[in-house]
Amino acid sequence: MWRIVEAPNTAPTARCGAAVALRAHLDEAGHRRMLSAARGAVAPGVRETLEAAARASTSDAELAEALAKVDDRSMTSLA
């Protein structure tokens, strides 16, 4: 899952889905690693979603709001 989260050329929805899957299992080091991956994200919505997944205090509603902004169509402009 980490490979997907950290791979900048992976589809944004895949990166965010992997982040959500990992979210429940993050320890302090995992939170820092997720934030690091977020800093490198450029696709719309990905940074916000990875940051939300990294915060233990993020509600499901906040995470859903961030996920709604993710757009795979942006991959064509990143290629």
C-alpha positions in Angstrom: 0.0 0.0 0.0 2.8 2.4 0.8 4.2 2.0 -2.7 0.9 3.2 -4.1 0.6 6.1 -1.8 4.1 7.3 -2.4 4.2 6.8 -6.2 3.6 10.2 -7.9 2.7 8.6 -11.3 0.0 6.4 -9.8 -3.6 7.3 -10.5 -4.8 9.8 -7.8 -7.8 7.7 -6.8 -5.5 4.7 -6.3 -3.1 6.8 -4.1 -6.0 8.1 -2.1 -7.6 4.7 -1.7 -4.4 3.2 -0.5 -4.0 6.1 2.0 -7.6 5.5 3.3 -6.8 1.8 3.7 -3.6 2.5 5.6 -5.2 5.2 7.8 -6.5 2.9 10.5 -3.1 1.3 10.9 -0.8 4.3 11.2 1.5 4.8 14.1 3.4 8.0 14.7 6.0 7.1 12.0 3.2 6.2 9.6 1.6 9.6 10.2 4.9 11.3 9.4 5.4 9.2 6.3 1.9 10.0 5.0 2.5 13.7 5.5 5.7 13.4 3.6 3.9 11.7 0.7 1.3 14.5 0.8 4.0 17.2 0.5 5.0 15.7 -2.8 1.5 15.4 -4.2 0.5 17.7 -7.1 -2.7 16.1 -8.5 -5.9 17.9 -7.5 -7.2 16.7 -4.2 -4.4 14.2 -3.5 -2.4 16.4 -1.1 -5.5 17.3 0.9 -6.7 13.6 1.0 -3.3 12.3 2.1 -3.0 15.1 4.8 -6.5 14.2 6.0 -5.6 10.5 6.1 -2.5 11.3 8.1 -4.4 13.1 10.9 -5.8 10.9 13.5 -8.4 13.6 14.3 -9.9 13.6 10.7 -13.6 12.6 10.7 -15.0 10.3 8.1 -17.0 13.3 6.7 -13.8 15.4 6.4 -12.1 12.5 4.6 -15.0 12.1 2.3 -14.9 15.8 1.5 -11.2 15.6 0.6 -11.8 12.5 -1.5 -14.5 14.2 -3.5 -11.9 16.6 -4.9 -9.7 13.9 -6.3 -9.7 13.7 -10.1 -7.9 11.1 -12.2 -8.4 13.2 -15.3 -5.5 15.3 -14.0 -3.1 12.5 -14.9 -3.1 13.5 -18.5 -1.6 16.9 -17.6 1.0 15.2 -15.4 2.3 12.8 -18.0 
